[in-house]
Amino acid sequence: MNVLALDLGNSALKGALIDADDGVRGAFRIAYDDLPEALDRALDGLSAKPDAIGLSSVVPAQTLRVTDVVRRRFAVPLVEVKAEMPWPFRVGYATPDTLGVDRLCAVAGAFERGAGPLVVVSAGTALTVEAVDASGTYVGGAIAPGPRLMARSLARGTAQLPEITVEPDPPAIGTTTAEALEAGIVGMYAEGARGLVRRTRDALGAPDAPVVATGGFASLLAAWDAAAFGDVRPHLVLVGIARIVQKTLSEPRP
């Protein structure tokens, strides 16, 4: 089954055609300001017609704009992924109604049956670290700001600090204000991510639990610490969306 997986994240719409073997084709990223025209162009470039559409959204204001386009283009089932759906792992989160579905999709993309413990890091607008215990239960995680949010917060919360563009390899000691901001933001982000992974592994009682990373800043983390963040999968959330759609449509309804 080919699934058109769509991830409406905080910063942009990401999408791709995912096949039954988790193969990724025609991946695209679209700013919300460019909808719907850019989405139409991306769909024109798909190498095959989808058999189903899966959509995960943490931006409700954009959901209808996207579904209007794909429903017009394809007469196939559309599954909007929700936290209360049946996942391939148990969900032990205390407040699932407040859980961003993209977090679960990232875990679904990394999770293999019987797998656990497992740590999944999503390094995007926010940094999230997710934990699956040895029994295969998703138990929760941690949420922290990403580099761009840090840079924006410093610029808005101070009188003289500029908002910078975050560079991936800053000096340890900045000799200009811009460099000092880069050194502080990237250093705190990368070291913070490493510390959160260590704390998560310790809490799971699994100091060697595998870590899977995704998101726009995952390569930054991998460059900072290849041992901790070397398994980078750029389309992890999209693969997770496709897996849950395939599972939902293939299981018989009661």
C-alpha positions in Angstrom: 0.0 0.0 0.0 1.3 3.4 -1.0 0.5 6.0 1.6 0.7 9.8 1.1 1.9 10.7 4.5 1.5 14.4 5.6 3.0 15.9 8.7 1.6 19.3 9.7 4.3 20.5 12.1 4.9 23.8 13.8 7.0 25.2 11.1 5.9 23.6 7.8 4.0 20.8 6.1 6.2 17.8 5.3 5.0 15.0 3.1 6.1 12.0 1.0 4.8 8.8 -0.6 5.6 5.8 1.7 5.4 2.3 0.4 4.8 -0.9 2.3 8.5 -1.4 2.9 8.9 2.1 4.4 10.5 3.4 1.2 10.2 7.2 0.8 9.5 8.8 -2.5 8.9 12.4 -3.6 9.5 14.0 -0.2 8.6 17.7 0.1 8.5 20.5 2.6 6.1 23.4 2.2 5.8 26.6 4.2 2.2 27.3 5.2 2.3 30.7 3.4 2.8 28.7 0.1 -0.4 26.6 0.5 -2.2 25.5 -1.5 -0.3 26.1 -4.7 2.9 24.5 -3.6 1.1 21.4 -2.4 -0.6 21.0 -5.7 2.9 21.2 -7.4 4.3 18.6 -5.0 1.5 16.2 -5.6 1.9 16.6 -9.4 5.5 15.3 -8.9 4.5 12.1 -7.2 5.7 9.0 -9.0 2.6 7.0 -8.2 -1.0 7.5 -7.0 -1.5 6.9 -3.3 -3.8 4.1 -2.1 -4.5 6.1 1.1 -3.6 9.3 2.8 -2.4 9.7 6.4 -2.3 13.1 8.1 -0.8 14.1 11.4 -1.4 17.7 12.5 -0.3 19.8 15.5 -1.6 23.0 13.7 -5.4 22.7 13.5 -5.7 26.0 11.6 -3.9 24.5 8.6 -5.5 21.1 8.6 -8.6 22.0 6.5 -6.5 23.8 3.9 -4.4 20.7 3.4 -7.3 18.2 3.4 -9.2 20.3 0.9 -6.3 19.9 -1.6 -5.7 16.2 -1.1 -9.4 15.3 -1.2 -9.8 17.2 -4.4 -6.9 15.4 -5.9 -7.4 11.8 -4.7 -10.5 9.7 -4.1 -8.8 7.4 -1.6 -9.3 6.9 2.2 -7.9 9.7 4.4 -6.9 8.8 7.9 -6.3 11.7 10.4 -4.0 10.2 12.9 -5.1 10.7 16.5 -3.5 9.8 19.9 -6.3 7.5 20.8 -5.8 5.2 17.8 -4.4 1.7 18.1 -0.6 2.0 18.0 1.9 -0.9 17.5 3.1 -0.2 21.1 1.2 0.4 24.4 0.7 4.0 25.4 1.3 4.6 29.1 1.1 8.4 29.0 -1.0 9.8 31.8 -2.7 12.5 29.7 -3.0 11.2 26.1 -5.5 13.9 25.2 -2.7 16.5 25.6 -0.1 14.4 23.7 1.1 15.8 20.3 0.4 13.1 17.8 3.6 13.8 16.0 5.5 12.5 19.0 3.7 9.1 18.7 4.3 9.0 15.0 8.0 9.5 15.5 8.0 6.5 17.9 5.9 4.5 15.5 8.4 5.1 12.8 11.3 3.8 14.9 9.5 1.0 16.8 9.8 -2.5 15.6 7.6 -5.2 17.1 9.0 -6.4 20.5 11.5 -3.5 20.5 12.3 -1.8 23.7 13.9 0.0 25.4 14.1 2.7 22.8 14.7 6.5 22.8 13.5 8.7 20.0 14.7 12.3 19.6 12.9 14.8 17.4 15.1 17.9 16.8 12.8 20.5 15.2 11.1 23.6 16.3 10.9 21.9 19.7 13.3 19.2 21.0 11.4 16.1 22.2 12.9 13.0 23.7 10.6 10.0 23.8 11.0 6.8 25.9 9.8 3.2 25.3 10.5 0.8 28.1 11.6 -2.8 27.9 8.0 -4.0 27.8 7.3 -2.0 24.7 5.3 0.7 26.4 5.6 4.3 25.4 6.0 5.9 28.9 6.5 9.6 27.9 9.4 11.9 27.4 10.7 15.5 27.6 10.0 18.7 25.7 12.5 21.6 25.3 12.9 24.6 23.0 14.8 24.2 19.7 17.6 26.6 18.6 15.4 28.9 16.7 13.0 29.3 19.7 16.0 30.0 21.9 17.4 32.6 19.5 14.0 34.3 19.2 13.4 34.3 23.0 16.8 36.0 23.6 16.2 38.6 21.0 12.7 39.4 22.3 13.6 39.2 26.0 16.6 41.5 25.9 17.2 45.1 24.8 20.4 44.7 22.8 20.8 41.1 21.6 20.0 40.5 18.0 18.1 37.5 16.6 20.6 35.3 14.9 20.5 32.5 12.3 21.7 29.4 14.0 24.8 27.9 12.5 25.6 24.3 13.0 29.2 24.5 14.0 29.9 27.6 16.1 33.1 28.4 18.0 33.3 27.4 21.7 34.1 31.0 22.5 32.4 33.7 20.5 34.6 36.8 19.7 31.5 38.7 18.5 28.0 39.0 20.0 26.6 37.0 17.1 29.2 34.3 17.6 28.7 34.3 21.4 25.0 33.7 20.8 25.7 30.9 18.4 28.1 29.3 20.8 25.7 29.5 23.7 22.5 28.4 21.8 24.0 25.5 19.9 26.2 24.4 22.9 23.2 24.5 25.3 21.0 22.8 22.7 23.4 19.9 21.9 24.6 19.4 25.4 21.1 19.6 26.7 19.9 17.0 24.2 22.8 14.7 25.2 21.9 15.2 28.8 18.2 14.5 28.2 19.1 11.2 26.4 21.3 10.2 29.3 18.6 11.0 31.9 16.0 9.1 29.8 18.2 6.0 29.5 19.0 6.1 33.2 15.2 6.3 34.0 14.6 3.4 31.7 17.4 1.4 33.5 18.9 1.0 30.0 22.1 3.0 29.6 22.7 1.5 26.2 19.2 1.9 24.8 19.3 2.7 21.1 18.6 6.3 20.1 16.9 7.2 16.8 17.0 10.9 15.8 14.9 12.9 13.3 14.1 16.5 12.5 15.8 19.5 11.0 18.5 19.8 13.7 19.2 16.0 13.9 22.3 16.3 11.7 23.6 19.0 14.1 23.2 16.6 17.0 24.9 13.8 15.0 27.8 16.1 14.2 28.1 17.0 17.9 28.0 13.5 19.2 27.9 10.7 16.6 27.9 8.0 19.2 24.7 9.2 20.8 22.8 10.6 17.7 24.3 8.6 14.8 21.1 6.9 13.7 19.4 9.8 11.9 16.2 9.1 9.9 15.0 12.3 8.2 11.5 11.0 7.4 10.8 9.1 10.6 7.5 10.8 11.4 6.2 10.3 7.8 7.1 6.6 8.0 5.3 6.4 11.4 2.2 8.0 9.8 2.2 5.5 7.0 2.6 2.6 9.3 -0.4 3.5 11.5 -2.5 4.1 8.3 -1.5 0.7 6.9 -2.3 -0.9 10.3 -5.7 0.9 10.6 -6.9 0.1 7.1 -5.6 -3.5 7.1 -7.3 -4.6 10.3 -10.9 -5.8 10.1 -13.4 -3.4 11.7 -15.5 -4.8 14.5 
